[in-house]
Amino acid sequence: MIGAGGARLVQAARWSPAEIVTRELAIDDLGEEFDGYTIVALSDFHHPPTLDARWISGLIDTVNAIDPDLVALLGDYGMSFKHLPTMSRAWYRTALAAMAPECARLAARDGIVAVLGNHDYYAGADEVRAWLRGFGAEVLANHARVFRRGHACLRVAGMDDIVEGTVNPWAGCQSGPTHPTLVLSHNPDSVLHLARDVRADAMLAGHTHGGQVVLPWYGAPLRMASVCGRQSASGWVAQERTALYVMRGVGAQLPIPIRVNCPPEILVLRLRSGRQHPA
């Protein structure tokens, strides 16, 4: 029997409330108009075809209550298996159809941006792109978008999945002015593929699920990314290329749909002008 403390430690991934994690990122030349700009990021839903979308509804309510400027979705929206493509496509169609009405309620002043993960490719990337666009998300696979506030600019770029997608080291940033830039990617190892001449003030990624099972003192036995160690399967991960934040995600993939000492996460990232908020 699991006691009360154990019940808090071992969590069914999709029934436990997600932890809201707030972080700040200072950028030296970020315009004052973007000081306090709030990005809410979600990753790794892995919604199964046999579960209703009530847990998604709760996530959306939480995100909307934060009142973000931008919502970023970091891939792996359903449950799939690389070597079972027919079943995976059927599962994804069922899961995405259930999720669509809830995801359509997402509200942010600058809208929704998204990238794809490896499981989205297993089930059919074109269908996932169409689903995302169906509720208003802009898919930033090797594409960048510039947001403006007065004379200030912020660039948000997306890298395609580095294993199943088409790798573009420039993430759509190979031309135009050099603005403060945030890069989105499903896989944290994308940071190793990012071209040196691309400005990247930070990268947000998912994929690891934070290890999903994190053991006391030891850390996460399974990370699924070479840049993440046992003690760095989530959170800020030290990287010389750029600041890298790895999310724990909100769901879990079979065959182990539980979390141990690793609760689901909603990331709230607030940008700060480095001039106003020195480190």
Buried (B, 14 or more C-beta within 10 A) or exposed (E): EEEEEEEEBBBEBBEBEBEBBEBEBBBEEBBEBBBBBBBBBBBBBBBBBEBEBEBBBBBBEBBBEBEBBBBBBBBBBBBBBEEEBEEBBBBBBBBBEBBBEBBBEBBBEBBBBBBBBBBBBBBBBEBBBEBBEEBBBBBBBBBBBEBEBEEBBBBBBBBBBBBBBEBBBBBBBEEEEEBBBBBBBBBBBBBBBBEEEBBBBBBBBBBBBBBBBBEEEEBBEEBBBEBBEBBBBBBEBEBEBBBBBBBBBBBBBEEEBBBBBBBBBBBBBBBBBBBEBEE
